[in-house]
Amino acid sequence: MKIDWAALGSVFGVSLSATVALVALFTLGMVGLSKHEAATDQGGAATLARTGAYACFALCAAAVAYGIYLIVV
């Protein structure tokens, strides 16, 4: 049995970068929600922060759904 170390390293690199990207997107979504809450506490309306947070969460969900699709197919 021969292990293709280059392919194994490539898979590791892609999975690590995908994980970091998903964590960053989710973190941006949480920051957007906290900015929205801070703005509403001060009496303002931060619809851009809420919209950005929802967009980040939607991208996270799409990436997870695509990963599940790749596993199933």
C-alpha positions as CSV (number, residue, x, y, z in Angstrom):
1,M,0.0,0.0,0.0
2,K,1.4,3.4,-1.0
3,I,0.2,6.7,0.5
4,D,0.0,9.7,-1.7
5,W,1.3,12.3,0.7
6,A,0.7,15.2,-1.7
7,A,-3.0,14.4,-2.0
8,L,-3.3,13.9,1.7
9,G,-1.7,17.3,2.3
10,S,-3.9,18.9,-0.3
11,V,-7.0,17.6,1.4
12,F,-5.7,18.8,4.8
13,G,-5.0,22.2,3.4
14,V,-8.4,22.6,1.8
15,S,-10.3,21.4,4.9
16,L,-8.3,23.7,7.1
17,S,-8.9,26.7,4.9
18,A,-12.6,25.9,4.6
19,T,-12.9,25.6,8.4
20,V,-11.2,28.9,9.0
21,A,-13.4,30.5,6.4
22,L,-16.6,29.2,8.0
23,V,-15.5,30.3,11.4
24,A,-14.7,33.8,10.1
25,L,-18.0,34.1,8.4
26,F,-19.9,33.0,11.5
27,T,-17.9,35.4,13.6
28,L,-18.7,38.2,11.2
29,G,-22.3,37.3,11.5
30,M,-22.2,37.4,15.3
31,V,-20.4,40.8,15.2
32,G,-23.1,42.1,12.9
33,L,-25.8,41.0,15.3
34,S,-24.0,42.6,18.3
35,K,-23.6,45.8,16.4
36,H,-27.3,45.7,15.6
37,E,-28.2,45.2,19.2
38,A,-25.9,48.0,20.3
39,A,-27.5,50.4,17.8
40,T,-31.0,49.5,18.8
41,D,-30.1,50.0,22.5
42,Q,-29.0,53.5,21.7
43,G,-32.3,54.2,19.8
44,G,-30.9,53.8,16.2
45,A,-31.7,51.4,13.5
46,A,-28.8,49.4,12.1
47,T,-30.4,47.5,9.3
48,L,-27.1,47.2,7.4
49,A,-25.5,45.4,10.3
50,R,-28.5,43.0,10.5
51,T,-28.5,42.4,6.8
52,G,-24.8,41.7,6.7
53,A,-25.2,39.3,9.6
54,Y,-28.0,37.4,7.9
55,A,-25.9,37.3,4.7
56,C,-23.0,35.8,6.6
57,F,-25.2,33.2,8.2
58,A,-26.7,32.4,4.8
59,L,-23.3,31.9,3.3
60,C,-22.4,29.6,6.2
61,A,-25.5,27.5,5.6
62,A,-24.8,27.4,1.9
63,A,-21.2,26.2,2.5
64,V,-22.4,23.5,4.9
65,A,-25.1,22.4,2.4
66,Y,-22.6,22.2,-0.4
67,G,-20.3,20.1,1.7
68,I,-23.1,17.7,2.5
69,Y,-24.0,17.6,-1.2
70,L,-20.4,16.7,-2.0
71,I,-20.4,13.9,0.5
72,V,-23.7,12.4,-0.7
73,V,-22.9,12.6,-4.4
